[in-house]
Amino acid sequence: MRKFKRAAITVGMAGAMMTSLVGCSMTAKPSAALHHTEIRSQQQITLTKTVKKTAKRALAPVYLMELVPSHQSVTTGTAVNLKKDVYYTDRVVVVSFHDMSLHLNSKFNMSPTTFAADLQALHQYHFNVISNQQFTGWLQHRNTVPPNAVLLTFDDGYRSMYTHAFPILMKYHMPGTFFIITHSQDINFPGFMTWPEVQAIAKAGMAIESHTYDLHYLVNVNGKLIPAFDTAYYNGKWQTPKQYFLRDYHDFLTARLQIQQHLKRPVNEIAWPYGYGNLTAYEAARAAGYRYFYTTASGADYQSTSSWYIDRIDVGLYSNTAQVINKILSTAGSPAELVPVKPSLVPAKPSQTDIHAT
């Protein structure tokens, strides 16, 4: 017989946490590489402990957290106790976000309403959003992490991170890690955070790390688009191995030192634009002082995870919050899953208390 926790949730939205496992938009021009072109509809999730009957509108699906026997075989070394809201232990699921502009049409863009709804769902289902310091300390075996641990990361440094994501994170008392392209701050590039705005979110407790200084673009090499830091082909010419290494090194070092100068705190993490760095890029980044490297490979992270290869997941293609939660659970190897409630299990009488995301 299946065990399940009767924590009913009404999901009334068709948006999900938008992240990117392929970096950002694919283009060979730097200015175009920093813009996305497809907006998602703004819809809202309503979390409720009961279901109200109404003749005026149809009810959204209702879900329960349940142990699914077919998933238990994929679980490795994790304790699950639904009575105590424990779905997985001894691992962290890292997710990434990009833009939250109101007027962009991009698959990497999500509405602030959708983002708020997803954070509400994480809170409702007892996921523990940890800080960057907790995460790196855990990788170094200096501390533990709580069950259902999630790390929220934000790439590029769009201004919507300051105007929309930051206030929502503060509302739910959740920390975030922001990887910024510091050249955008240097030239006050439209649509990106300024240094004072970066300083403001850092002062509030958000972590700020590197997304390169000015190598966040793609280069056409023999008809194939390659991240600028992953090729010796530069400005229409092939560089020597030493020239290539030094180009990457100076870019990575500039970004790191700029953030340190503006925030007066150490910086030693980088998220690879478009997902991965090659051996030369890794060696240049290590020489520039980086110790933690975030990829876009899908998977959970463990204390045994190499700091050279930190996994993150993309949940942006899922159509509702239940799918987002289930993606996090499956990535962690948990047998827990949100499953639709059978009509006979829906409470017949509603209580007087509803919890709504605003």
N, C-alpha and C positions, 0 to 999 in steps of 0.2 A: 504494500500500500504506500502511496506517495505521501510524504510529509510536506506540509506547507504552512507558511506563515500567513495568517489572514490580515494582510495589510493592503486593503484595496486601493487602487489608484485609478482615477479617471483621466485618461489621456486625451486631451482635446486639441492637439496640434499636429501638424504634418511637417514640422521642422526638427532637425536634430543637430547635435553639436557638430559644427563644421570645422574639420581639421584637414591637414594636408600631409599625405605620405609621399608626395612627389615634389615637395618644395613649393614653389609658386608658379605663376603662369609661365608657359614655355615660349620664350621669344629671344631673339638674338640682340635686342637693343636694351640697354640698361633702363631707360625711362619706361619702356613698355613692359619690362619684366616686373616692374613694381606695381602694375595695375592689373586688375582682374575684371572680367566682363560678363557677369551673370548674377542677378540678385535673386535671393530666395524670398518667398512670401513671408510676411510677418504674421505669425500665429502664436497662440498662447496655450500653455498647459495649465490645467486646473487639477490640483491634487485635493482629493477629498477622502474622508474616512468612510463615507457611505454613498449610496446612490439615491438620488431623488427622482421620483417618478414625475413625469411631466407629459402632457399631451401636446405641448407646443413645439417641442423639438426632440429629436432622437437622442438617445443616450450614447455616449462614446464608449468604446470597449473598456471593460474593467479587468484588471490584472491582479494576480497573486504571485508572491515569491514562492517558488516550489522547487524541490529537489527532483531533477529529471534523471531517472535511472540510466538512460542511454548516454548521459554525459559524465557519469561518475568514473568511467574508465579513463577519461582524459585527465583526471585530477591527479596531480603528483605532489605529495608532501604538503597539502594544505588542509587546515582544519575547517570544517563547515558546521555551523550550529545556527540554524535559522531562528531558533527561539531566542538567541542572543544577537541576532542580526549579524552573524559572521558568515561571509560568503567565501573569503579566501584570506590566507595569512602568509607572511614571510615573502612578500613580493609587492611590487609597485607597478601600476599601470599608468604610463605617461601618455597624455593626450595633448594635441596641439591645435591652436586656433590661428586664424589670420585676421582678415578685415571684418569690421562690423559697421561699415558705412551704410547710411540710409539710402544712398542713391547709386550704388554700384551694382552692375549686373555681372556677377562672377560666381562660379561654383565654389570659390574660396571665401565668399562673403556670406555672412549670416546676419539675421536681424538681432538687435539687442534683446527684443522680447523672447526670441528663441533661446538665446544664451542664458537669460535669466531663468527661463523655464527649466533648462537642463541643470543649472546649478541647484534649483529648488528640488529637482528629482534626486540629485546626488545627496542632498541634505535629507530628504524624506526617507530615502532607503539606507541611511546610515553609512554612506561612504565617507571616508576620512581624507579630506584634501590636505596634503602635507606641504610643508614649505620646502624651498630649494635646499636650505641648510639641513633640514631633516633628511632629505634624500641623499645628498652627498655624504653626510655623516654616517648614514646607514651603509652606503657603499664602502666606506672606510672602516666599517665594523666598530664605529664609535657610539652608535645608538641603535635602538630598534625602531620599527615603524608599526603603527596600529593595524588592525585588520582592515580589509577593504581600502587599502591605501591608493590614492590617486594623486598624481602631480599634474597641474595645469600649466601648459606652456603656450606662449604667444609669439609668433614670428613676425619679423619685418619692422615693427615699430610704427604702424599706422596711427594717425591721430585718433581714430575711433577707439583705439585701445585706451586712450586717456579720457575721451568724452563719454564712452559707453561701457567698455569692459571693466575699467577700473572702478567706477561707482557701483557696478553690480557685484563685483568681487567684494568690495567693502561692505555692501549690504548683507551679504551672506557670510561675512567674516572668513573669506577664503583667500589664501595667498596665491600668487601667480609668479611665473618666471618669464620675463620678456627679453627676447633676443632681438637686438636692434641693429640696423645698418647705419653706422654712425655718420657716414657721408651725408645722409639725409638730414641729420641734425646740423651738420656743419654749414650746409647751404640753405637751410630752412626750406627744404623741398616741400611743395604743397601737398597736403594730405598726410604728412607724417608728424609725429610728435616733435616738439622743440626740446632743447636741452632743459629749460625750466620745467617743462611738463614731465620729462623723464626724471628729473630730480624730485618732483612732487610725488610721483608714484613710488619712487625708491624710498623717500622719507616715510611714506605710509607703510612700508614693510614689504614691498614687492622687490623681487630680485631682478637685476638688469645684467644681461650678459651679451655676448657678441654674436652677430650674424654676418660678419665681415665688415670692412670699412667701405669698399666700393668694388667688390667682386661678385655682386649678386646679379649676374646676367649670364646669358648663354652665348656661346661663340659657335659660328657655323664652321665646322671643320670637315671638309670633303662631303658636305651635304648632311652632316650629322650635328645636332645641337648638343654642345657639351658645356657644363659649367665652366666659367672663366678660370677658376682656380684649379681645374682638373686638366688643363691642357697647356702646353708650351707655345701654342699658337696665339700670338698677341699682336693686335693692330696690323693684321695682314702678313705677319712674318713669324717664322719659327725662332724661338729663343733657345739659347744653349741651356743645358740642364741647370747650370749655376744661375743664369739670368731668371729662369722660370722659378727656381726655389726662392730667390731673393724677392721676386715680385710678390709671391704669396706671403712670404715672411713679413715684409714691410706692411702689407695690407692688414694682415692679422694682428701684428703688433700695434699698428696705429689705432685700430678699433679698441683693442684691450686697454691701451694707455689712455685713450680719450675718455672711456667710461670711468676708469679709475680716477682720472683727474677731475672729472665733473662730479663724481659721487663720493669720492674719498673712501673707497672701499675696494678690496681685492676683486679681480675679475680673472677667472681661469676656465670659463666654459664657452663653448661655441656650438651653435646649431648649424649644420651644413645646409646651405641653400640647395634645393633640389635633392637633398637626401644624403649624399655621400661625398667623401673626399678620397682621392687616390693616395698612394703612398707618399708622393712628394708633398701633397697638401697636408697630410698628417704630420710629416716630419717638420714642415715649415711651421705649422701651428704649435707643435710641441716646443720648438725652438723659440717661438714667440711667447711662451708661457702658459699655454692652455693644457688642462689636464682632463677635462670632461668633454666628450664629443657626442652630440645628439644627432642621430640619424633619422631616417623615415622608414626604417624596417619595422614591420609590425610584430609586436610581441610584448610580453611582460618582462620586467627587469627584476633581477634577484641580487642578493649580496655578492654572488659569484660573477655577476655581469661585469664585463670589462668596461672601464671608464672610456675606452676608445670607441665603444660601440653601444650606445644607449638607445634602446628601442622606443618608438612612440607609435601610437595607433591613430588611424583615420576613421572617424565615425560619421563623417559628413554626408555619406551617401545613404544613410538610413533615414527612413521617412518619419519616424516618431521616436519619442523618448524611450519607450519600452525597448525598441531595437538598440538604442544607444546603450542603455543599461546592460542589455544582454551581450552586446559587443564587448563591453568592459569585463563582464563575467566570463565570457568564453575565452578572452585573451588571457585572463588570469588562471584558466584551467579549472574554473569552479563548476560544479554540477548544478548550482543554483541558477534559476531562470525565471523571468517574469512570464507567466503564461496566462492566456485569457481565462476568465472565470466562467464556468458553466452557468447558465441562467438560474439553475436551482440553488447555486451557491451565493447569488447576489442577495444581500440583506433585503428582507421584505419591507421593513420599516426604516425610514431614514432617521438618523439622529439629528440633533439641532446644530451640531458643530461641523462646519466645513473649514478647510484650510485652503486658501487660494493664493496662488502666486500673483504678485502684482508687478 
